[in-house]
Amino acid sequence: MQAAIQASSQAQVSQAMQLTDFMQSYSSLGMLTKYVLMLLRVLLGMFVGAPLLAREMDQRTHLFAPESHSKTHQRAGRGALPALIRHASRDAAVERGRPPRRRSRRLPPTR
């Protein structure tokens, strides 16, 4: 019985050592890959985004974008997505058989 336990513990130690060796061998490769991918994203953003931005500046079309809609239209657009998400989560709660959450009423400040 003790021989089986010792064999099992030796196997675990051996596996742990193999895992440690593997991590030491390839951890630098993983870090290198991570940094290369980050740099690739930055370079892609520079080489794709800069010409697009320069074209907008050259044609002066960046000046007219905010003026294309009224302020009411812009405010409605900003509020539409949160309202849609709230409505969808409310419907999902009802479908699962739970009543929708209600906002707690805030008491007026006491003086």
C-alpha positions as CSV (number, residue, x, y, z in Angstrom):
1,M,0.0,0.0,0.0
2,Q,2.8,2.4,0.9
3,A,4.6,1.5,-2.3
4,A,1.6,2.4,-4.3
5,I,1.3,5.8,-2.5
6,Q,5.0,6.5,-3.0
7,A,4.8,5.6,-6.7
8,S,1.7,7.9,-7.0
9,S,3.5,10.8,-5.3
10,Q,6.6,10.3,-7.4
11,A,4.5,10.4,-10.5
12,Q,2.9,13.6,-9.4
13,V,6.3,15.1,-8.6
14,S,7.5,14.0,-12.0
15,Q,4.5,15.6,-13.7
16,A,4.9,18.8,-11.8
17,M,8.6,19.0,-12.8
18,Q,7.6,18.4,-16.5
19,L,5.0,21.1,-16.2
20,T,7.5,23.5,-14.7
21,D,10.1,22.8,-17.4
22,F,7.4,23.3,-20.1
23,M,6.4,26.7,-18.5
24,Q,10.0,27.8,-18.3
25,S,10.7,26.8,-21.9
26,Y,7.7,28.5,-23.5
27,S,6.7,31.4,-21.2
28,S,9.0,33.8,-23.0
29,L,7.4,32.7,-26.3
30,G,3.9,33.5,-24.9
31,M,5.0,36.9,-23.6
32,L,6.6,37.7,-27.0
33,T,3.5,36.7,-28.8
34,K,1.4,38.9,-26.6
35,Y,3.5,41.9,-27.2
36,V,3.8,41.3,-30.9
37,L,0.0,41.1,-31.2
38,M,-0.4,44.3,-29.2
39,L,2.1,46.1,-31.4
40,L,0.3,44.7,-34.5
41,R,-3.0,46.2,-33.4
42,V,-1.3,49.6,-32.9
43,L,0.4,49.5,-36.2
44,L,-2.8,48.4,-38.0
45,G,-4.6,51.3,-36.4
46,M,-1.9,53.8,-37.4
47,F,-1.7,52.6,-41.0
48,V,-5.4,52.2,-41.6
49,G,-6.8,55.0,-39.4
50,A,-4.3,57.8,-40.3
51,P,-5.2,57.9,-44.0
52,L,-8.9,57.8,-43.2
53,L,-8.6,60.7,-40.7
54,A,-6.3,62.6,-43.1
55,R,-8.9,62.3,-45.9
56,E,-11.6,63.6,-43.6
57,M,-9.4,66.5,-42.7
58,D,-8.5,67.2,-46.3
59,Q,-12.0,67.2,-47.6
60,R,-13.2,69.1,-44.4
61,T,-16.1,66.6,-44.0
62,H,-15.3,66.2,-40.3
63,L,-16.8,69.6,-39.7
64,F,-20.3,68.7,-40.9
65,A,-20.9,65.4,-39.1
66,P,-22.4,66.8,-35.9
67,E,-24.7,69.2,-37.8
68,S,-26.5,66.5,-39.7
69,H,-29.0,65.8,-37.0
70,S,-30.8,68.0,-34.5
71,K,-29.9,67.9,-30.8
72,T,-33.2,66.2,-30.0
73,H,-32.4,63.5,-32.6
74,Q,-29.0,63.0,-31.1
75,R,-30.3,62.7,-27.5
76,A,-33.0,60.2,-28.6
77,G,-30.3,58.1,-30.3
78,R,-28.1,58.1,-27.1
79,G,-31.0,57.0,-25.0
80,A,-32.4,54.4,-27.3
81,L,-29.8,51.7,-26.7
82,P,-30.0,51.6,-22.9
83,A,-33.8,51.7,-23.2
84,L,-33.8,48.7,-25.6
85,I,-31.4,46.8,-23.3
86,R,-33.6,47.5,-20.3
87,H,-36.8,46.4,-22.2
88,A,-35.1,43.2,-23.4
89,S,-33.9,42.2,-20.0
90,R,-37.4,42.9,-18.6
91,D,-39.0,40.7,-21.2
92,A,-36.4,37.9,-20.5
93,A,-37.2,38.1,-16.8
94,V,-40.9,37.7,-17.4
95,E,-40.3,34.7,-19.8
96,R,-38.3,33.0,-17.0
97,G,-41.3,33.4,-14.7
98,R,-39.8,36.1,-12.5
99,P,-41.5,39.4,-12.1
100,P,-39.5,42.3,-13.4
101,R,-37.4,44.3,-11.0
102,R,-38.9,47.5,-9.9
103,R,-36.9,50.6,-9.0
104,S,-36.8,51.3,-5.3
105,R,-38.5,54.6,-4.5
106,R,-36.1,57.1,-3.1
107,L,-37.3,59.1,-0.1
108,P,-36.9,62.8,-0.2
109,P,-34.0,64.2,1.7
110,T,-34.8,65.0,5.3
111,R,-34.0,68.4,6.7
